[in-house]
Amino acid sequence: MAEKRKVKVFRHEGSGNSLCAWHRVRSPLRVTLNFIVLEICRFLPSLRLKNAFYRLLGMKIGQNVSIGLGVMFDIFFPELIEIGDNTIIGYNSTIIVHEFLVKEWRQGRVKIGKNVMIGALCLVMPGVEIEDKATVGAYSLVNKRVAKGSFVGGVPIREIR
């Protein structure tokens, strides 16, 4: 059986769903700053400058990391994202470390290893680890751990070879 995502669960005890109370989870000023920086980086052509901005937000970005145009990272907790050396993240992919549900919200680190290739338009869910030398095919939903050197794809992901 596949390893489950490693997430912390926080109960929501207020009226409405948990997203209605997002401002109690993280400072609105911090979320606004994160959003502005991340939105600028989505379309910044310089990989070096883009990675420097990501590091300023607390993300752990290795050497020679290439993040494609349009990639969106979590605006609430970017500091919970780690990307290893020589990794490529394809065009318009999204990496989130939180999810708001009706009666709870969840948070989990995302760790992407070294020499990983993530294809275009992928979604990486909270609490997922993608181990070294793994490949994720385009248009994939990464909802569980990806083993070292494996090739996965699909919605949700499954081993391809």
C-alpha positions in Angstrom: 0.0 0.0 0.0 1.2 3.5 -0.8 2.5 5.7 2.0 -0.1 8.3 3.1 0.7 12.0 3.0 2.3 13.4 6.1 -0.1 16.2 7.2 -1.1 17.8 10.4 -4.9 18.2 10.8 -6.3 21.3 12.5 -10.0 21.4 13.5 -12.1 24.3 12.5 -14.6 25.3 15.3 -16.1 28.5 13.9 -19.1 29.3 11.7 -18.7 28.6 8.0 -16.0 26.5 6.5 -12.3 26.6 7.4 -11.3 28.9 4.5 -13.6 31.6 6.0 -11.1 31.8 8.8 -7.9 31.8 6.8 -6.8 35.1 8.4 -6.5 33.3 11.8 -4.2 30.7 10.2 -1.6 33.2 8.8 -1.2 37.0 9.0 -3.0 38.7 6.0 0.1 40.9 5.6 2.4 37.9 5.3 0.0 36.2 2.8 -0.2 39.3 0.8 3.6 39.7 0.7 4.0 36.0 -0.3 1.4 36.4 -3.0 3.0 39.4 -4.6 6.5 37.9 -4.6 5.3 34.5 -5.9 3.1 36.1 -8.6 6.1 38.2 -9.8 8.3 35.0 -9.9 5.7 33.1 -12.0 6.7 35.2 -15.0 10.2 36.2 -14.2 12.5 34.8 -16.9 15.7 34.8 -14.8 16.1 31.5 -12.9 18.8 32.9 -10.7 16.7 35.9 -9.6 13.6 33.8 -9.3 15.4 31.3 -7.0 16.8 34.2 -4.9 13.2 35.5 -4.3 12.0 32.1 -3.3 14.8 31.7 -0.8 13.9 35.1 0.7 10.4 33.7 1.4 12.0 30.8 3.3 11.8 28.1 0.6 14.8 25.7 0.5 16.0 25.8 -3.1 19.0 23.8 -4.1 21.7 24.6 -6.7 20.8 24.6 -10.5 17.0 24.4 -9.8 14.9 25.3 -12.8 11.4 26.4 -12.2 9.3 26.9 -15.3 7.0 29.8 -16.2 3.7 29.9 -14.4 4.7 27.6 -11.6 2.6 28.5 -8.4 3.8 27.8 -4.9 1.8 27.9 -1.7 1.0 31.5 -0.6 0.4 30.6 3.0 3.5 28.6 3.9 6.2 28.7 1.2 8.8 28.0 3.8 7.5 24.4 4.0 8.7 23.7 0.5 12.1 22.1 -0.2 13.5 21.5 -3.7 16.8 19.6 -4.2 19.7 20.3 -6.5 19.3 20.1 -10.3 15.5 19.7 -10.2 13.2 20.9 -12.9 9.6 21.9 -12.3 7.5 22.2 -15.4 5.3 25.0 -16.8 2.2 25.9 -14.8 2.7 23.3 -12.1 1.4 24.0 -8.5 2.9 22.9 -5.2 0.7 23.4 -2.1 1.4 22.7 1.5 -2.0 23.5 2.9 -5.6 22.6 2.2 -8.8 24.1 3.6 -11.7 21.7 4.1 -15.2 22.3 5.6 -14.5 21.4 9.2 -10.7 21.3 9.2 -7.5 22.4 7.5 -4.4 20.5 6.8 -0.7 21.4 6.5 2.2 19.3 5.4 5.8 19.8 4.1 6.6 19.1 0.5 10.1 17.7 -0.1 11.3 17.3 -3.7 14.7 15.5 -4.0 17.7 16.0 -6.2 17.6 15.5 -10.0 13.8 15.3 -10.1 11.8 16.1 -13.2 8.2 17.3 -12.7 6.3 17.7 -16.0 4.0 20.6 -16.9 0.7 21.2 -15.2 1.2 18.9 -12.2 -0.3 19.4 -8.8 1.7 18.4 -5.8 -0.4 18.0 -2.6 0.6 18.8 1.0 2.7 16.3 2.9 4.2 14.6 -0.2 7.9 13.6 -0.7 9.3 13.1 -4.2 12.6 11.2 -3.8 15.8 11.7 -5.8 15.9 11.0 -9.5 12.1 10.5 -9.8 10.2 11.6 -12.8 6.5 12.9 -12.7 4.7 12.9 -16.0 2.8 16.0 -17.2 -0.8 16.7 -15.9 -0.3 14.5 -12.9 -1.8 14.6 -9.4 1.0 13.8 -6.9 -1.0 12.7 -3.8 1.5 10.2 -2.3 5.2 9.6 -1.9 7.2 9.0 -5.1 10.0 6.5 -4.6 13.6 7.1 -5.7 14.2 6.8 -9.4 10.6 5.9 -10.2 8.5 7.2 -13.1 4.9 8.1 -12.2 2.0 9.8 -13.9 -1.7 10.2 -14.0 -4.6 11.3 -11.9 -3.8 10.2 -9.2 -0.3 9.1 -9.9 0.7 5.5 -10.4 3.9 3.8 -11.4 4.4 3.9 -15.2 7.5 1.7 -15.5 
